[in-house]
């Protein structure tokens, strides 16, 4: 294609397409992707970019995985679709549920499939309400989330999401949703005598008491907050959260849509802190983005309560347990286990963070480089000594991100937080190139 092919395609694009997070201004500099190779994206002009966020945190196996393509094609040729409603099933869905039971938290052995993360959030909200009604506690309907938590943008999921920029155009939000502070180590200020992790967790207890423990159904949290800026909690945070949920009969929901299937160096991220949730949700890496699939996993207690009640769970998606999606997921689990994605995330993540810290750790405007496994972020600040952020109007993160794009690195920023989560298949040379691009871009913008 010619060098203006990308521009021509974008002109056609804007005539008819509405995009996620639609913005005519942002889209003016868009790229049209035509091919992918491993951790590389190639646009219509033939320019190559490192896929610094693995698509949207999901394409962990990289582009061109023929085993995933083959699994989809073979299933499409055999049984492209069948209803997953009660009274109907398919082999791939049965096999996938069995595989997930073998690798998720020991108390999670029953699974419901969706088409993605937002649907999974809504499914867990409805599962929690259903469960408490079966337990004779119908008033337990409220959901507590966290600032900077991201759980999707369907109306209920958006109400659980704690990134306020997603709310104004669509309010009023669903009633019964509230948020506590993020356990954001860089900015969280704990009272004297308490560790930041315990202090942040104790905000959950305060919120439960404020709402009324007999009205709170669940607390939803990403083990590492991804879209909110790769926020890794203190080590004592989730053990305290688990104890509070147990004390007040509140279900702990682990949103592992980004962190699941090896991204943090463990197969599922709460394993880092020895905590088991009551409900989980997953999507993204379960198919490496090759097919839209997500789901929830429920504890043995919840599954037993469902089965013994005799009352149907009146929740349904046409594409739940889609045989092609389940076939791709099974092939993807083979890749994850054969290539040991948790180990790859740990080793490659260390190389990326060590490289970024060596390059920028002493820069006057770099507050910190943080992460867990192969997901990390750089906090850009005006004054690192007093941890003072830049005025948002200066758009420092946006300027750096735009410059990184011109140098061949495609990723996203949350305000002045630069986020990175490349595919597990990224090479060491590509990691080092990422570090160089980030270093050059930060210094060109900030000196």
N, C-alpha and C positions, 0 to 999 in steps of 0.2 A: 504493500500500500504506500501511497505517497505521504509526504511529511504533513500534509494538511488533512489526511484522512480522519484523524481524530476530531478535528474541528467540524468537518462536514457531518460526521455522525452525530455529534452533539447537537448541531442545528436540527437534525431530524428528531433526535431524542426529545428536545424541549417542545416540539410541536404536539406531542401526544402522551408522553410519560409523566406520571407523578411518582416521585421517589420517596422512600422512607426519609424522614427528617427533611422534607421538601423545602428547598431554598433556591430561588432563581439565581441569587448572587453567588452562593457556594458552587452551584452547578456550572457556572460560567467557565471554571477552570477544570472541569471534570475530565476524566480519562475513560475511554471505552476499551475494556479489556477483551482481547480476542483469543488469548492463549495463556496457559500456565505450564510451568515446568518446575517441579519440585517446590522450592520456596520462592520462585520467581514469577511475577506477573508481566505480561507483554501486552502493550497497548496497540491501537490500530495503526500507529506510526512505526511500530516495530521497536519502540523504546522499552527497555527492561527495567524492572523495579523489584527490589527485595520486598516480599510480602511481610511487612513488619508486624502485622497483627493477625496473621493466618486467616485472612478474610475478615471475619468478625469474631475472632478468638476460636473459630471452629475448625478450620482446615488444617488440623494437626498433622495429617499424613501427607500433606502437600499435593501438588497437582500431578496428574498423569498416573495415578495408581490403578493399573489395569485390573488388579484383583477385585477392586471395588466395582469397576465398570462391568466386569464379567459376572459378578454376583447379581447385579441389577438386571443385566440382559438375560441371563438364564432364568431368573425369576419372572421377568416380564413375559418370556416365551412360554412359561409353564402355567403360572397363575398370576396375572398382573394385578388383580384386585379381588378381594372377597370381604364381605362384611365382618367386622370384628365384634358386632353386638352379641349379647348373651344368646346362646343357641347356635353360634357359628364361630369357627376358629380356623387357623391355618398352621401348617407345620413350622414356618419360620417364626411366627409369634411365640409358639410354644417353646421352641429351641432358644429364642432370645431371652425369654423370661427365665429359663433354666440357667443360661449362662450368667445373667445378671445376678441371680441368687447366689452364685458361686463366688462373685467378686465384690459385691457391695458389703455394707456393714452387716455383721452377723444376724442382727435382729430384723433386717429388711429382706423379705423373701417373696413378696408379691408385688406385681408391677402392672401399671396401666399405661398404655402408649398414646402419645399425642403427636402433633405435627411440629412442635417446637417449644421453646421456653415459656413464652407468654401463656400458651394453652396449659402448660404444666403448672404454672402458678395458679391459674384459675381452678385447675383440677384439684390442687392441694387445698385451696380455700374451701371448695365445696366438700372435699373429703373430710376436712376438719369439722365443718359444721354438721355434716351427716353423722360423723362419729359421736360428737357430743350429744346430739339428739338421741341417738341409740342408747347412750349411757345415762339418759334421764336428766341431762343438763342442757336444755334447749336454749338457754340464755347465753351460752358460751359461743359467741359469733364473731367477736372482734379480733382484728389482726394488728399486731405490733411489728413494725419494720424499723429500719434505721436510715438516718441521713446518709446519703451517697450510695444507698443500696439500689441495685437495678434488678427488676424482676419481670420486665416486659412492659408492653404498652396497650394490651387490651384494657378495658375500663377498670376491671378489678385489679389486674396486675399493675397498671399505672398508679392506682391508689396505694398499692403496697410499695411501689418504687419511691425512694426517698431523694430523688434528684428533682428539685422543684421546677426546673425549666420545662419539664414534661407536662406540667399541670395546667397553666393558666388558660390555654385556648379551649380546654375541654371540661372545665369545672362546671358544676359541682362534682367533686369526687364521690365515689361510693362511700356512704356513711360507715363508721365503725373501723376506720383505719387511722393509725397514729404512728409516730416515729420517735425514736430516741436517738441520742448522739451516736455517731460512728466511733468505734474505738481507734481513732486516727492518731497513731503514736506521735506523728510530727507536730500536730496541733493540740491534741487533747491535754487539758490541764486537770490533773487529779487533785482532790483536796488533800491536805496534810494527813499523813498516816495511812493513806491508801495507795496501792499500786494503781497505775493508769488502767491496767486490764480489769482489775476488780472494780474500780470506780465506774468504768464505762459499763460493765455488766450490771452493776447495782442500779443503774438507771432503768434497767428492765424491771426490777422489783418495784421501783418507785412508780413506774408506769402501770404495772399490773394493779397495784394498790389504788392508784388514782382512778383507773377505769373500773375497778371492782373485779376481783379474781374470778368471780362467778360469771363474768361476761366475756372473758378473754379466751379465745379458742386456740390461738397459735402465735408463735414468734417466728418470723422468717428472716434468714440471714445467709448471705454468701460467706463461706469460710474465709475467702479472700475477696474483698470487694473489687470487682474487675472494672466495669465501665466507670465506676466512681473514682478510679485512680489507683488501682492495684494497692489497696490498703490491707496490709497484713496485720492481724491483731496481735497484741501481746500474748505470751504463752499461757498466762493464767486467765484469759478472757473466757474462752469457751467452756472450760470446766466449771467456772462459776455460773455461766449462762445455763448449763445443763442442770445444775443444782437448783437454780431459781425456778426453771420450768417444772422440775419434779415437785418442788415445794408447793406450787400453786396450781398444779394440774393444767399446765399449758403445753401444747404440743410444740416441739422444736422441729422446725422445717429447715433443712439444709438445701439451699439453692446451689447445686453443683453444676449448673448449666455451663459455666466457664471452667470451673476447677475440676470437674470430673474427668475420669479416664486418663489420668497421668500428668496433667498440666503442671501440678505443683510439686511433683517429685514423689507423690503417693497416688495410688489409684483413685482414691477419693480423699478430699482435703482434710476433713475432720479427723482423719487418722493421725495427722501430725500432733494432735492434742489428746488422743485417746478418748474421744467423745463419740457416742452414737446418737443419731437423731431419731425422731419418731417417723418423720416423712422426709423423703428426698425428692429433688427434681433434677432432671438432666436433659440435655439436648446436644446441640453443636457437635462436639467431638465424637459422639456415638456413631455418626456416619461420616465424620470429617467434612460435613457440609455437602456431600455428594447426593444426599436425599434428605428432604425435611422430615426429621423424626425427633421426638422427645418423649418424655414420660415422667411418671412418678413412681416411687417405691414406698410401700407402707409397711409399718412394723407388724410383727406377728400378732400383737395384741389388737391392732386395728383390723387386720384381716379376719381374725377370729370373731371379733365383734360383728363385722359385716355379715359373715356367713351364718352366724348363729341367730341373727336378727330376723331373717326371712323377709326383710324389707329391701326392695331393689334400690340401688344407687342410681337415681334418674339423671345420669350425666352421660353424654354420648357425643362422639365426633365421628363423622363419616369415615375419616381416614385413620382412626385408631387401629393399631395392630396391622397397618398396611403391609402386605407380604413383601413388596419390593423394598420398602424401608427397612423391614426387619432382616431381610437377606443381606442388604448392604451393611447393616449394623453387625451382623454375625461375622462377615468378612473383615470388618473394621476391628472387631475384638481380636480376631486372629492376628492382625497386623500389630495391634497394641501389645499383645502378649509375646509374640515372636520377636519383635524388635525392642521390647522392654521400654515402653514410652516413659514410665516413671523414672527409670534410670537415665534415659536420654534427657528428660527435662531437668533433672538434678545437675547433670554434668554440663550440659550446654547452657543452662541458666546461670551456673556459676561462672562460666567463661564470659557470658554477656555482662553480668553485673560487675565482675572483677574488671572487665575492660572499661566499662562506663565509669566506675569509681576511680580507676587509675587516670582516665582522661579528664574527668570533670569533677572529681570529688573535692577538689580545693577551689573550684571556681566560685567567685564571690556571689553569683546568683543561683547556684545549685544548692538547694536546701538539703536534699538527700537523694541518694539512689537506693531504691528499695525493691523488694520482690520476694517471691518464693517459687522455686522451680523455674520453669521457662516462662515466667510472666514478671515483668518489672516495670518500674516507672521512675521518672526523674521529676522531682518537685522543683519548679522554677520560682524563685522568690526575689523580691526587690532587695531585701536585707536579710542575709542568712543569720546574722548575729542575734537579731530579735525575732526571726521567723515572720517577717512582714511580707505579705503577698504584694504583687504588683496590682495596681488598679486594673480591673477587668477591661476597662475601656481601651487600654493600651494593646490588648490582644497579643501579648508576647508569645504565648504558646502557639497561637494560630500562625504568627509570623515564622516561628521556628519550624512548625510543621510544614508550611508551604515551601520553605527553603529546603527541607529534607526531601520533599517530593521532587524538586528540581534536580537534586543530586542522586535520585534513584532509590529512595526509601519511602514506601507507602505505608502510613500508619495513621493513628488518631491521637488527638489530645483531648483531655477534659479540662478546659480552661488552660491553666498554665502547668498542667501535669501531662508530661509526654508518656504515652503508654506503648509498651512493646510486648508482643507475645507471638513470635514467629512460629512456623511449623516445626514439628520435632525433627523433620528431615533437613533442616537448615544445616549447611556445612560450617566448619570452623572458619573457613575463609570468608563466608558470607556474614558470620557473626562479627568478625573483625572489621569487615567493610561497614556494617551497620554502625559499629562504634565510631569509626572514622567520620561517617556522615553526620552522626549526632554531634560529635565534638566540633566539627567544622561549622555546623549550622548554629549551634549555641553561641559559639565565639563570634560568628559574623553578625548575629543579631545583638548580642550583649557585650561584645568586647572580650 
